[in-house]
Amino acid sequence: VAPFAEQVAAIRARWLGAGFDVVIDTAPLADDQGVNLLLSTWLQGSSPVQAIVLDYVGHDPVLVKQLQARYHLPIFDLGLTTMALFAGIV
């Protein structure tokens, strides 16, 4: 998930370059309803979704926890994951 359409091409290139098969779309950073709608749409689609990556920094940790509890699949927030790595938590 990218916050802005202008970021989609760069994010897609980065994940494809790392060997991942990806679907990328946008949902504004502060729009938890938009993120929920996007994830619901993906999970109801015909392509299997194995994990969700919130590929930008700044999500509210409470929102991320809610998404993880609601969708029961790996949901990674790159900002929170990076901070956890720096803190030695992960």
SULZITA-V25956 format. One record per pair of residues at least 6 apart in sequence whose ideal C-beta (glycine too) atoms are under 7 Angstrom apart, sorted by sequence separation. I is the first residue (numbers start at 0). J is the second residue. D is the distance in whole Angstrom. If there is no record, write none. Layout:
BEGIN
I_J_D, I_J_D
END
This chain:
BEGIN
1_7_5, 15_21_6, 27_33_6, 42_48_6, 83_89_4, 14_21_4, 26_33_4, 41_48_5, 67_74_5, 26_34_4, 66_74_5, 1_10_5, 80_89_7, 11_21_6, 53_63_7, 26_37_5, 63_74_7, 11_23_5, 10_23_6, 24_37_6, 38_51_6, 63_76_5, 7_23_5, 63_79_6, 7_25_7, 58_76_5, 22_41_7, 60_79_6, 58_78_7, 4_25_5, 51_72_7, 56_77_7, 57_78_6, 1_23_6, 3_25_6, 50_72_6, 53_75_7, 55_77_7, 56_78_3, 2_25_6, 50_73_4, 51_74_4, 52_75_5, 53_76_4, 54_77_6, 0_24_7, 1_25_5, 22_46_7, 48_72_7, 53_77_7, 2_27_6, 50_75_7, 52_77_7, 0_26_5, 2_28_5, 28_55_7, 38_66_7, 42_70_7, 28_57_5, 28_58_7, 31_62_5, 34_66_7, 38_70_6, 0_34_7, 0_37_6, 10_54_5, 0_51_7, 0_52_7, 0_53_5, 1_54_6, 2_55_5, 0_54_6, 1_55_6
END
